[in-house]
Amino acid sequence: MTEGAGKTTNKKRIPFCPLMSAGLEGDRVCNQENCAWWMQSAKSCAVYVIAHNNILDIKTKQGK
């Protein structure tokens, strides 16, 4: 079962790491607090947060 970077279907599940999973067949779970890319304030991976913000920015620019 493959899920998107940082996304989960059940909030109790640990999200997959987009960096450690890159180029591999299987997904690697996120190390959360033990990862340099983990943002405790957002309770999410910085890579996911950056990508999400960029998507929102693109959508905003396309709407103008």
Number of C-alpha atoms within 10 A of each C-alpha: 4 9 11 13 20 18 16 14 10 8 8 7 10 15 23 23 24 18 14 14 15 11 9 8 8 12 20 15 16 22 16 18 13 8 11 10 17 20 15 11 6 9 11 18 26 16 17 18 17 11 12 12 12 12 12 12 12 11 11 10 9 8 7 5
